[in-house]
Amino acid sequence: MGKIFFIDVTNRDGVQTARLSLSKLQKTMINMYLNDFGVFQSEFGFPTTKHETNYLRANLELAAMGVLKPIRLSGWIRATTEDVEKTFDMVPEIEYLNLSISTSQQMIQGKFKGRKSRVDVLEQMAEAVQMAKKLGARAIGVNAEDASRTDIDFLIEFAREAKAAGGDRFRYCDTLGYDDPFSIYESVAKIADEAAQPVEIHCHGDLGMAVANSIAGAKAAVDAGQDAYINTTLNGIGERAGNADLLSCILALLKSKGFANKYKLGRPIKLNRAYKLAKYASLAFGVPIPISQPGVGENAFAHASGIHADGVLKDPENYELYNFEELGRGEPELVETGRMICSGEYTGISGFSHIMGKMEVSFANASEARKILELVRYANVEAQVPLTKDELHFIAKYPAIIKRLLTLTPLD
């Protein structure tokens, strides 16, 4: 039986959400948390975008150091030979890529305006995949944008051509959230069977079915004897109505009637990290966790009805499918109501020393402390929010990496 893996795309798709963004340090921290959580791969950015270069290379350096392991760090690019060549020129250390091109007739006509045919799409994709392999890509996902509105026979042909060119996985993109659990199961099962390769499932929530569709698509691939890779974002943040939420998908696989103990995960998940991860994403994006968010919302374990309260006090399993402690919840959250010293872009050495001392972080001498403080100031300038304890620890531990993350090279 195939296994189910998670590829989180928060640092690629999530940051494309209108009116939202992340600093390079925040993106790096998300990669660190995802790695610890058990996510197989982070789609960590755009290797052909100049302002991403230092961040991408710094994260790949962390991977080479063994800090970001075993998570894979994959870049997203268009399926063109030009993008592939530019990728390896700008980020030569990169090993994992996802190449994307539109496949639906709507996109071919509406985006390409008659400049491309289906044959052109296949040829362009194959050439790009071959070039990526030639330049050193270890694994390549090949994305069919708007797959849910693409003729199934053409999708199968596309997946076969991608595999023949050297692609490792086919990504089925429900770009507009058009599928339902029944239609995506049928499509993915047919592709996985007839193209004989693993399938990535990438779903959006325009009709509110991103999680359900992701689970159904993964089931289809595994039922057809292939591995499945579910694309997710933290707290479901993504373009328009969002993407499939990482934790919701995991809970569905681990706890639901049709999946629990029946389907295997490719990497073990540390479920007790879930609450911390969701809280960090909320802080970084500046978007509150919805009150009814599965597992991590404020009301996920709240009971007001007399019958429910009585039942859950007698036995939590009466009204809870899983325990809040499994998700890393239950500890009191302390809020400072008196004197508080925060890090900021204008923090001085006295306040900084106080903050780090409370965290039991010491420095060899005053010179080292001032160098770290300067990095903290720059990180605050970029993030425009007070830094978290984990971020401050990271800066103190990896100052050379932080310097690269905070360095943006202006255009010539």
NUBALO-322680 format. One record per residue (C-alpha): x, y, z; residue number from 1; chain; residue in three letters. Coordinates in Angstrom, 2 decimals. Layout:
# NUBALO-322680
X; Y; Z; NUM; A; ala
...
END
This chain:
# NUBALO-322680
0.00; 0.00; 0.00; 1; A; met
1.20; 3.49; -0.82; 2; A; gly
1.87; 6.06; 1.89; 3; A; lys
0.60; 9.60; 2.41; 4; A; ile
3.09; 12.45; 2.74; 5; A; phe
2.60; 16.14; 3.44; 6; A; phe
4.06; 18.94; 1.36; 7; A; ile
3.38; 22.28; 3.00; 8; A; asp
3.20; 25.23; 0.61; 9; A; val
2.71; 28.06; 3.11; 10; A; thr
5.99; 29.69; 2.09; 11; A; asn
4.98; 29.64; -1.58; 12; A; arg
1.19; 29.63; -1.90; 13; A; asp
0.34; 31.03; 1.52; 14; A; gly
2.49; 34.13; 1.03; 15; A; val
0.70; 34.83; -2.25; 16; A; gln
-2.45; 35.61; -0.27; 17; A; thr
-3.65; 39.15; -0.93; 18; A; ala
-2.71; 41.61; 1.85; 19; A; arg
-0.53; 39.07; 3.70; 20; A; leu
3.22; 38.48; 3.80; 21; A; ser
6.03; 36.95; 5.85; 22; A; leu
9.54; 38.13; 6.57; 23; A; ser
12.42; 35.90; 5.51; 24; A; lys
13.07; 35.05; 9.16; 25; A; leu
9.42; 34.10; 9.64; 26; A; gln
9.55; 31.87; 6.55; 27; A; lys
12.67; 30.23; 7.94; 28; A; thr
11.06; 29.66; 11.33; 29; A; met
8.08; 28.03; 9.59; 30; A; ile
10.48; 25.67; 7.84; 31; A; asn
12.05; 24.84; 11.19; 32; A; met
8.65; 24.14; 12.78; 33; A; tyr
7.46; 22.09; 9.79; 34; A; leu
10.60; 19.96; 9.96; 35; A; asn
10.07; 19.30; 13.65; 36; A; asp
6.38; 18.58; 13.07; 37; A; phe
7.09; 15.79; 10.56; 38; A; gly
6.25; 17.42; 7.22; 39; A; val
7.98; 15.71; 4.30; 40; A; phe
8.64; 18.79; 2.18; 41; A; gln
8.31; 22.56; 2.36; 42; A; ser
7.76; 24.43; -0.87; 43; A; glu
9.92; 27.19; 0.48; 44; A; phe
9.85; 29.83; -2.24; 45; A; gly
10.57; 31.08; -5.73; 46; A; phe
14.17; 30.48; -6.86; 47; A; pro
13.84; 32.81; -9.87; 48; A; thr
12.82; 35.77; -7.69; 49; A; thr
15.77; 37.97; -6.76; 50; A; lys
14.64; 38.99; -3.28; 51; A; his
14.24; 35.29; -2.36; 52; A; glu
17.81; 34.29; -3.28; 53; A; thr
19.58; 34.96; 0.03; 54; A; asn
16.73; 33.42; 2.01; 55; A; tyr
16.63; 30.28; -0.15; 56; A; leu
20.39; 29.79; -0.05; 57; A; arg
20.49; 30.40; 3.70; 58; A; ala
17.84; 27.73; 4.27; 59; A; asn
19.69; 25.30; 2.02; 60; A; leu
22.80; 26.02; 4.09; 61; A; glu
20.81; 25.12; 7.21; 62; A; leu
19.86; 21.87; 5.47; 63; A; ala
23.51; 21.15; 4.63; 64; A; ala
24.39; 21.81; 8.29; 65; A; met
21.81; 19.22; 9.34; 66; A; gly
19.59; 21.81; 11.03; 67; A; val
16.79; 21.55; 8.47; 68; A; leu
16.73; 17.78; 8.10; 69; A; lys
15.10; 15.52; 7.04; 70; A; pro
12.56; 17.93; 5.50; 71; A; ile
13.02; 18.61; 1.81; 72; A; arg
13.10; 22.20; 0.57; 73; A; leu
11.57; 22.57; -2.88; 74; A; ser
11.32; 25.58; -5.15; 75; A; gly
8.36; 26.46; -7.40; 76; A; trp
8.97; 27.67; -10.94; 77; A; ile
7.20; 27.84; -14.27; 78; A; arg
7.78; 24.86; -16.53; 79; A; ala
10.13; 26.65; -18.93; 80; A; thr
13.77; 25.95; -19.71; 81; A; thr
14.47; 29.64; -19.04; 82; A; glu
13.15; 29.38; -15.48; 83; A; asp
15.07; 26.15; -14.89; 84; A; val
18.35; 27.66; -16.06; 85; A; glu
17.76; 30.82; -14.03; 86; A; lys
16.99; 28.72; -10.95; 87; A; thr
20.31; 26.88; -11.01; 88; A; phe
22.14; 30.09; -11.79; 89; A; asp
20.63; 31.94; -8.81; 90; A; met
20.30; 29.03; -6.34; 91; A; val
22.82; 26.41; -7.49; 92; A; pro
22.44; 24.31; -4.30; 93; A; glu
18.76; 23.56; -4.91; 94; A; ile
17.84; 19.89; -5.34; 95; A; glu
14.04; 19.72; -5.37; 96; A; tyr
11.69; 21.53; -7.73; 97; A; leu
8.06; 21.75; -8.74; 98; A; asn
7.51; 22.85; -12.33; 99; A; leu
4.10; 24.25; -13.23; 100; A; ser
2.14; 24.87; -16.41; 101; A; ile
-1.54; 25.36; -17.18; 102; A; ser
-3.36; 22.43; -18.79; 103; A; thr
-7.07; 23.27; -19.04; 104; A; ser
-8.60; 24.51; -22.25; 105; A; gln
-9.81; 27.55; -20.33; 106; A; gln
-6.25; 28.43; -19.31; 107; A; met
-4.72; 27.57; -22.67; 108; A; ile
-7.15; 29.90; -24.39; 109; A; gln
-7.63; 32.45; -21.62; 110; A; gly
-3.99; 32.82; -20.51; 111; A; lys
-1.99; 31.89; -23.57; 112; A; phe
-4.41; 33.61; -25.98; 113; A; lys
-3.85; 31.16; -28.80; 114; A; gly
-0.07; 31.24; -28.58; 115; A; arg
0.08; 27.64; -27.33; 116; A; lys
-1.69; 24.39; -28.11; 117; A; ser
-1.87; 21.22; -26.04; 118; A; arg
1.07; 19.88; -28.01; 119; A; val
3.07; 23.00; -27.11; 120; A; asp
2.19; 22.55; -23.44; 121; A; val
3.46; 18.97; -23.47; 122; A; leu
6.67; 19.87; -25.32; 123; A; glu
7.43; 22.86; -23.09; 124; A; gln
6.86; 20.86; -19.94; 125; A; met
9.01; 17.93; -21.11; 126; A; ala
11.88; 20.19; -22.12; 127; A; glu
11.80; 21.95; -18.77; 128; A; ala
11.80; 18.68; -16.82; 129; A; val
14.68; 17.31; -18.89; 130; A; gln
16.66; 20.51; -18.32; 131; A; met
16.06; 20.35; -14.56; 132; A; ala
17.32; 16.76; -14.46; 133; A; lys
20.34; 17.71; -16.53; 134; A; lys
21.25; 20.56; -14.19; 135; A; leu
21.05; 18.41; -11.07; 136; A; gly
17.51; 18.26; -9.71; 137; A; ala
17.16; 15.16; -7.51; 138; A; arg
13.35; 15.07; -7.55; 139; A; ala
10.81; 16.95; -9.64; 140; A; ile
7.10; 17.41; -9.20; 141; A; gly
5.28; 18.33; -12.40; 142; A; val
2.21; 20.50; -11.85; 143; A; asn
-0.89; 20.59; -14.01; 144; A; ala
-2.46; 23.94; -13.16; 145; A; glu
-6.26; 23.85; -13.32; 146; A; asp
-6.23; 20.07; -13.55; 147; A; ala
-9.80; 19.81; -12.25; 148; A; ser
-11.04; 21.63; -15.36; 149; A; arg
-8.77; 19.67; -17.71; 150; A; thr
-9.91; 16.78; -19.88; 151; A; asp
-8.94; 13.57; -18.07; 152; A; ile
-7.40; 11.92; -21.13; 153; A; asp
-5.11; 14.90; -21.63; 154; A; phe
-4.15; 14.83; -17.95; 155; A; leu
-3.14; 11.18; -18.26; 156; A; ile
-1.11; 11.99; -21.36; 157; A; glu
0.48; 14.94; -19.53; 158; A; phe
1.38; 12.77; -16.51; 159; A; ala
2.89; 10.08; -18.73; 160; A; arg
4.96; 12.62; -20.65; 161; A; glu
6.14; 14.15; -17.38; 162; A; ala
7.26; 10.76; -16.12; 163; A; lys
9.01; 9.92; -19.39; 164; A; ala
10.90; 13.22; -19.23; 165; A; ala
12.18; 12.43; -15.74; 166; A; gly
9.46; 13.77; -13.45; 167; A; gly
9.01; 12.00; -10.13; 168; A; asp
5.45; 13.04; -9.22; 169; A; arg
2.40; 14.46; -10.93; 170; A; phe
0.67; 17.33; -9.12; 171; A; arg
-3.08; 17.49; -9.61; 172; A; tyr
-4.02; 21.12; -8.99; 173; A; cys
-7.62; 21.92; -8.13; 174; A; asp
-6.67; 25.52; -8.70; 175; A; thr
-10.15; 27.00; -8.36; 176; A; leu
-11.56; 24.56; -5.81; 177; A; gly
-13.85; 23.19; -8.52; 178; A; tyr
-13.70; 19.52; -7.52; 179; A; asp
-15.75; 17.66; -4.95; 180; A; asp
-14.58; 14.55; -3.03; 181; A; pro
-16.26; 12.21; -5.50; 182; A; phe
-14.97; 13.83; -8.69; 183; A; ser
-11.40; 14.18; -7.45; 184; A; ile
-11.33; 10.57; -6.28; 185; A; tyr
-12.39; 9.39; -9.72; 186; A; glu
-9.85; 11.59; -11.54; 187; A; ser
-6.86; 10.88; -9.32; 188; A; val
-7.54; 7.14; -9.22; 189; A; ala
-7.57; 7.02; -13.00; 190; A; lys
-4.37; 9.07; -13.33; 191; A; ile
-2.49; 7.14; -10.64; 192; A; ala
-3.48; 3.85; -12.25; 193; A; asp
-2.97; 4.66; -15.93; 194; A; glu
0.07; 6.94; -15.56; 195; A; ala
1.53; 4.66; -12.85; 196; A; ala
3.13; 7.31; -10.67; 197; A; gln
2.70; 9.08; -7.32; 198; A; pro
0.23; 11.96; -7.24; 199; A; val
0.34; 15.26; -5.38; 200; A; glu
-3.02; 16.73; -4.42; 201; A; ile
-3.23; 20.54; -4.39; 202; A; his
-6.65; 21.90; -3.42; 203; A; cys
-8.16; 25.32; -2.84; 204; A; his
-11.21; 26.19; -0.75; 205; A; gly
-13.39; 28.23; -3.10; 206; A; asp
-16.31; 25.88; -2.44; 207; A; leu
-15.26; 24.97; 1.09; 208; A; gly
-14.00; 21.48; 0.23; 209; A; met
-10.21; 21.81; 0.18; 210; A; ala
-9.59; 19.44; 3.09; 211; A; val
-12.22; 16.90; 2.01; 212; A; ala
-10.95; 16.95; -1.56; 213; A; asn
-7.34; 16.54; -0.43; 214; A; ser
-8.19; 13.50; 1.66; 215; A; ile
-10.32; 11.96; -1.10; 216; A; ala
-7.57; 12.56; -3.67; 217; A; gly
-4.95; 10.99; -1.43; 218; A; ala
-7.19; 7.98; -0.84; 219; A; lys
-7.56; 7.58; -4.61; 220; A; ala
-3.81; 7.54; -5.22; 221; A; ala
-3.15; 5.05; -2.40; 222; A; val
-6.05; 2.83; -3.45; 223; A; asp
-4.47; 2.76; -6.93; 224; A; ala
-1.19; 1.54; -5.41; 225; A; gly
0.71; 4.85; -5.46; 226; A; gln
2.09; 7.21; -2.84; 227; A; asp
0.07; 10.38; -2.27; 228; A; ala
1.39; 13.83; -1.39; 229; A; tyr
-1.09; 16.29; 0.09; 230; A; ile
-0.34; 20.00; -0.35; 231; A; asn
-1.31; 22.10; 2.66; 232; A; thr
-0.84; 25.49; 4.29; 233; A; thr
-0.78; 26.49; 7.94; 234; A; leu
-4.25; 27.43; 9.19; 235; A; asn
-5.47; 27.02; 5.60; 236; A; gly
-4.09; 30.45; 4.64; 237; A; ile
-3.88; 30.86; 0.88; 238; A; gly
-5.15; 32.69; -2.16; 239; A; glu
-8.83; 33.66; -2.22; 240; A; arg
-10.65; 31.23; 0.11; 241; A; ala
-7.44; 29.47; 1.13; 242; A; gly
-5.80; 26.07; 0.77; 243; A; asn
-6.21; 22.78; 2.59; 244; A; ala
-5.28; 23.28; 6.25; 245; A; asp
-2.35; 21.11; 7.37; 246; A; leu
-3.70; 20.13; 10.77; 247; A; leu
-7.23; 19.46; 9.51; 248; A; ser
-5.85; 17.05; 6.91; 249; A; cys
-3.70; 15.29; 9.50; 250; A; ile
-6.58; 14.94; 11.95; 251; A; leu
-8.79; 13.56; 9.17; 252; A; ala
-6.19; 10.92; 8.35; 253; A; leu
-5.49; 9.98; 11.95; 254; A; leu
-8.95; 10.23; 13.51; 255; A; lys
-11.71; 9.85; 10.92; 256; A; ser
-13.86; 6.76; 10.55; 257; A; lys
-12.60; 5.76; 7.13; 258; A; gly
-8.89; 6.53; 7.58; 259; A; phe
-7.78; 5.91; 11.18; 260; A; ala
-5.36; 2.97; 11.33; 261; A; asn
-6.04; 2.16; 7.67; 262; A; lys
-3.72; 4.50; 5.76; 263; A; tyr
-0.04; 5.02; 6.54; 264; A; lys
1.82; 8.32; 6.79; 265; A; leu
5.20; 8.62; 5.08; 266; A; gly
6.69; 10.43; 8.07; 267; A; arg
5.51; 10.28; 11.68; 268; A; pro
3.76; 13.46; 12.79; 269; A; ile
4.49; 15.04; 16.18; 270; A; lys
0.91; 16.04; 16.84; 271; A; leu
1.80; 17.74; 20.12; 272; A; asn
3.53; 20.50; 18.10; 273; A; arg
0.30; 21.42; 16.31; 274; A; ala
-0.90; 24.20; 18.59; 275; A; tyr
2.47; 25.96; 18.70; 276; A; lys
2.74; 25.80; 14.90; 277; A; leu
-0.74; 27.21; 14.35; 278; A; ala
-0.16; 29.99; 16.89; 279; A; lys
3.12; 30.99; 15.25; 280; A; tyr
1.53; 31.12; 11.79; 281; A; ala
-1.27; 33.27; 13.20; 282; A; ser
1.22; 35.68; 14.75; 283; A; leu
3.48; 35.82; 11.70; 284; A; ala
0.66; 36.46; 9.24; 285; A; phe
-1.26; 38.66; 11.65; 286; A; gly
-4.40; 36.59; 11.07; 287; A; val
-6.34; 35.23; 14.08; 288; A; pro
-7.06; 31.50; 14.17; 289; A; ile
-10.80; 31.07; 13.45; 290; A; pro
-12.68; 30.28; 16.66; 291; A; ile
-14.01; 27.03; 15.17; 292; A; ser
-10.74; 25.88; 13.55; 293; A; gln
-10.35; 22.10; 14.05; 294; A; pro
-8.00; 21.29; 16.90; 295; A; gly
-6.58; 24.75; 17.50; 296; A; val
-9.54; 27.15; 17.48; 297; A; gly
-10.61; 28.67; 20.81; 298; A; glu
-13.86; 26.68; 20.72; 299; A; asn
-12.40; 23.39; 19.51; 300; A; ala
-12.68; 21.97; 23.04; 301; A; phe
-15.21; 24.39; 24.53; 302; A; ala
-18.52; 23.02; 25.83; 303; A; his
-21.49; 25.18; 26.90; 304; A; ala
-24.54; 22.95; 26.51; 305; A; ser
-25.53; 21.29; 29.77; 306; A; gly
-25.83; 17.88; 28.17; 307; A; ile
-22.46; 18.21; 26.45; 308; A; his
-20.69; 19.58; 29.52; 309; A; ala
-22.08; 16.78; 31.68; 310; A; asp
-21.11; 14.17; 29.12; 311; A; gly
-17.57; 15.41; 28.54; 312; A; val
-16.89; 15.66; 32.28; 313; A; leu
-17.99; 12.06; 32.73; 314; A; lys
-15.89; 10.87; 29.81; 315; A; asp
-14.20; 13.26; 27.30; 316; A; pro
-14.72; 10.74; 24.50; 317; A; glu
-18.46; 11.35; 24.73; 318; A; asn
-18.03; 14.66; 22.90; 319; A; tyr
-14.37; 14.82; 21.79; 320; A; glu
-12.80; 12.72; 19.04; 321; A; leu
-9.30; 13.49; 20.31; 322; A; tyr
-7.73; 15.04; 23.37; 323; A; asn
-6.51; 18.64; 23.49; 324; A; phe
-3.26; 17.48; 25.10; 325; A; glu
-2.45; 15.47; 21.96; 326; A; glu
-2.20; 18.78; 20.10; 327; A; leu
0.07; 20.46; 22.63; 328; A; gly
-2.72; 22.41; 24.29; 329; A; arg
-3.60; 22.72; 27.95; 330; A; gly
-0.80; 24.85; 29.34; 331; A; glu
-1.92; 28.26; 30.68; 332; A; pro
-0.99; 31.17; 28.43; 333; A; glu
0.53; 33.98; 30.49; 334; A; leu
-0.10; 37.58; 29.49; 335; A; val
2.20; 40.27; 30.89; 336; A; glu
0.09; 42.95; 32.58; 337; A; thr
2.85; 44.88; 34.31; 338; A; gly
6.26; 46.06; 33.15; 339; A; arg
7.25; 44.55; 29.81; 340; A; met
10.48; 44.98; 27.85; 341; A; ile
10.11; 44.09; 24.16; 342; A; cys
12.56; 43.72; 21.33; 343; A; ser
12.21; 46.30; 18.61; 344; A; gly
14.09; 48.15; 15.90; 345; A; glu
15.20; 50.77; 18.46; 346; A; tyr
16.00; 48.39; 21.34; 347; A; thr
19.06; 49.32; 23.39; 348; A; gly
21.72; 47.06; 24.87; 349; A; ile
20.26; 47.26; 28.40; 350; A; ser
16.75; 46.17; 27.38; 351; A; gly
18.13; 43.54; 25.02; 352; A; phe
20.36; 42.07; 27.73; 353; A; ser
17.34; 41.91; 30.04; 354; A; his
15.25; 40.05; 27.44; 355; A; ile
17.95; 37.53; 26.58; 356; A; met
18.86; 37.04; 30.23; 357; A; gly
15.27; 36.05; 31.01; 358; A; lys
15.65; 33.44; 28.26; 359; A; met
18.92; 32.21; 29.80; 360; A; glu
20.91; 33.28; 26.74; 361; A; val
24.38; 34.62; 27.53; 362; A; ser
27.10; 36.14; 25.35; 363; A; phe
30.86; 35.78; 25.45; 364; A; ala
31.36; 39.53; 25.73; 365; A; asn
29.73; 42.91; 25.16; 366; A; ala
30.90; 43.00; 21.54; 367; A; ser
29.09; 39.75; 20.71; 368; A; glu
25.94; 40.98; 22.45; 369; A; ala
25.96; 44.20; 20.39; 370; A; arg
26.36; 42.25; 17.13; 371; A; lys
23.39; 40.06; 17.97; 372; A; ile
21.38; 43.11; 19.03; 373; A; leu
22.03; 44.72; 15.66; 374; A; glu
20.68; 41.63; 13.91; 375; A; leu
17.63; 41.67; 16.19; 376; A; val
17.01; 45.31; 15.26; 377; A; arg
17.13; 44.50; 11.56; 378; A; tyr
14.86; 41.49; 12.03; 379; A; ala
12.33; 43.74; 13.77; 380; A; asn
12.54; 46.26; 10.93; 381; A; val
11.66; 43.53; 8.44; 382; A; glu
8.97; 41.77; 10.49; 383; A; ala
7.37; 44.89; 12.00; 384; A; gln
6.22; 42.83; 14.99; 385; A; val
8.03; 41.96; 18.25; 386; A; pro
10.16; 38.86; 17.83; 387; A; leu
9.23; 35.61; 19.54; 388; A; thr
11.46; 33.73; 21.94; 389; A; lys
12.19; 31.09; 19.31; 390; A; asp
13.17; 33.78; 16.81; 391; A; glu
15.50; 35.43; 19.31; 392; A; leu
17.07; 32.07; 20.14; 393; A; his
17.52; 31.39; 16.42; 394; A; phe
19.23; 34.75; 15.85; 395; A; ile
21.60; 34.18; 18.77; 396; A; ala
22.45; 30.66; 17.62; 397; A; lys
22.82; 31.27; 13.86; 398; A; tyr
23.96; 34.90; 13.39; 399; A; pro
25.67; 34.20; 10.05; 400; A; ala
22.48; 32.65; 8.66; 401; A; ile
20.41; 35.56; 9.96; 402; A; ile
22.73; 38.04; 8.26; 403; A; lys
22.01; 36.33; 4.93; 404; A; arg
18.28; 36.21; 5.61; 405; A; leu
18.18; 39.93; 6.32; 406; A; leu
20.27; 40.94; 3.33; 407; A; thr
18.26; 42.21; 0.37; 408; A; leu
20.21; 43.22; -2.71; 409; A; thr
18.62; 46.20; -4.50; 410; A; pro
18.06; 46.05; -8.23; 411; A; leu
20.87; 47.43; -10.40; 412; A; asp
END
